[in-house]
């Protein structure tokens, strides 16, 4: 689970399990948000961390979803989520929570001008858009024919870590941060830290966390819980699919038998044991 090198440096399993801890650091938070918004970090004057807490028994915790909520000085709301395993209905989730954040700003009797911009940032360690190689995209509400932006009040940023191209020494901004989140070795982190003071701050935080035995054990326990949960879910899905296949086969056997085919002929056609065909016919 943990990785040690010659000078006994301990690295936490992966950056994703440290994400919410990293975002507690104001400088790291400023650097990453600036990259998302396409600004220089000094332009990000103040960010308030609203929440990084996650109920350990929640479905989000089980599925490895790390949620960080931030409010900007201009009241813009940013929700950042790092998802470490495949999530089938991710678009549904994004729209649900983005809409909830947006509508939750207004209270009874308030005017619509109380509604401020809401942004959702998805950092995904799985392929979300399989039809192209783009690793980052910004999504807004636009006219379907002209592409003209209707409003900037709702915004979605999708970062697909598995699509990162071969490293380019001149890369910067959001791609550099994606490279950091996908980092696997101490050398990678050190090289990135030399080129960006905000990533250097994030790397320093990683080192502090890796030296904290209690934190490291918490992360390792959480990583095991996520792995166990997803293994159980995969097993349940496979079992369900197998049950579905058995039902479909039983229906086919019934139809073929009604057409006058023998048990042996049906078994050869379906490439199964004749005894299974007999059991299906009995069940039918």
ChimeraX attribute file (.defattr): number of C-alpha atoms within 10 A of each C-alpha:
attribute: neighborCount
match mode: 1-to-1
recipient: residues
	/A:1	10
	/A:2	13
	/A:3	12
	/A:4	12
	/A:5	9
	/A:6	5
	/A:7	6
	/A:8	8
	/A:9	14
	/A:10	20
	/A:11	22
	/A:12	25
	/A:13	17
	/A:14	20
	/A:15	19
	/A:16	24
	/A:17	22
	/A:18	20
	/A:19	20
	/A:20	22
	/A:21	16
	/A:22	21
	/A:23	23
	/A:24	16
	/A:25	14
	/A:26	15
	/A:27	18
	/A:28	21
	/A:29	24
	/A:30	21
	/A:31	25
	/A:32	22
	/A:33	24
	/A:34	18
	/A:35	18
	/A:36	19
	/A:37	15
	/A:38	11
	/A:39	14
	/A:40	13
	/A:41	18
	/A:42	10
	/A:43	9
	/A:44	16
	/A:45	10
	/A:46	14
	/A:47	20
	/A:48	15
	/A:49	17
	/A:50	13
	/A:51	14
	/A:52	16
	/A:53	11
	/A:54	15
	/A:55	9
	/A:56	11
	/A:57	8
	/A:58	10
	/A:59	12
	/A:60	15
	/A:61	18
	/A:62	19
	/A:63	21
	/A:64	24
	/A:65	22
	/A:66	21
	/A:67	20
	/A:68	22
	/A:69	18
	/A:70	21
	/A:71	17
	/A:72	16
	/A:73	12
	/A:74	11
	/A:75	16
	/A:76	16
	/A:77	24
	/A:78	24
	/A:79	21
	/A:80	22
	/A:81	21
	/A:82	21
	/A:83	21
	/A:84	19
	/A:85	16
	/A:86	15
	/A:87	15
	/A:88	9
	/A:89	8
	/A:90	14
	/A:91	11
	/A:92	10
	/A:93	12
	/A:94	17
	/A:95	14
	/A:96	11
	/A:97	13
	/A:98	22
	/A:99	13
	/A:100	12
	/A:101	20
	/A:102	18
	/A:103	14
	/A:104	10
	/A:105	15
	/A:106	15
	/A:107	11
	/A:108	5
	/A:109	6
	/A:110	10
	/A:111	9
	/A:112	11
	/A:113	7
	/A:114	11
	/A:115	18
	/A:116	19
	/A:117	18
	/A:118	23
	/A:119	25
	/A:120	23
	/A:121	22
	/A:122	21
	/A:123	22
	/A:124	26
	/A:125	19
	/A:126	17
	/A:127	17
	/A:128	19
	/A:129	12
	/A:130	9
	/A:131	7
	/A:132	9
	/A:133	13
	/A:134	14
	/A:135	19
	/A:136	17
	/A:137	10
	/A:138	13
	/A:139	13
	/A:140	17
	/A:141	15
	/A:142	13
	/A:143	11
	/A:144	8
	/A:145	6
	/A:146	7
	/A:147	10
	/A:148	11
	/A:149	11
	/A:150	11
	/A:151	12
	/A:152	14
	/A:153	14
	/A:154	19
	/A:155	17
	/A:156	19
	/A:157	18
	/A:158	19
	/A:159	26
	/A:160	22
	/A:161	21
	/A:162	15
	/A:163	20
	/A:164	17
	/A:165	12
	/A:166	6
	/A:167	10
	/A:168	9
	/A:169	9
	/A:170	7
	/A:171	11
	/A:172	14
	/A:173	18
	/A:174	19
	/A:175	20
	/A:176	22
	/A:177	22
	/A:178	22
	/A:179	19
	/A:180	19
	/A:181	20
	/A:182	19
	/A:183	17
	/A:184	14
	/A:185	11
	/A:186	16
	/A:187	10
	/A:188	13
	/A:189	21
	/A:190	14
	/A:191	11
	/A:192	20
	/A:193	18
	/A:194	11
	/A:195	14
	/A:196	16
	/A:197	14
	/A:198	21
	/A:199	22
	/A:200	18
	/A:201	19
	/A:202	27
	/A:203	21
	/A:204	16
	/A:205	19
	/A:206	22
	/A:207	16
	/A:208	14
	/A:209	20
	/A:210	20
	/A:211	15
	/A:212	13
	/A:213	13
	/A:214	11
	/A:215	15
	/A:216	20
	/A:217	14
	/A:218	12
	/A:219	19
	/A:220	18
	/A:221	12
	/A:222	17
	/A:223	21
	/A:224	14
	/A:225	17
	/A:226	20
	/A:227	16
	/A:228	14
	/A:229	17
	/A:230	17
	/A:231	12
	/A:232	12
	/A:233	13
	/A:234	12
	/A:235	12
	/A:236	12
	/A:237	12
	/A:238	12
	/A:239	12
	/A:240	12
	/A:241	12
	/A:242	12
	/A:243	12
	/A:244	12
	/A:245	12
	/A:246	13
	/A:247	14
	/A:248	11
	/A:249	15
	/A:250	20
	/A:251	15
	/A:252	15
	/A:253	23
	/A:254	18
	/A:255	12
	/A:256	16
	/A:257	15
	/A:258	10
	/A:259	9
	/A:260	9
	/A:261	14
	/A:262	15
	/A:263	19
	/A:264	15
	/A:265	14
	/A:266	19
	/A:267	18
	/A:268	12
	/A:269	10
	/A:270	14
	/A:271	9
	/A:272	12
	/A:273	13
	/A:274	17
	/A:275	12
	/A:276	13
	/A:277	21
	/A:278	15
	/A:279	11
	/A:280	18
	/A:281	15
	/A:282	10
	/A:283	9
	/A:284	11
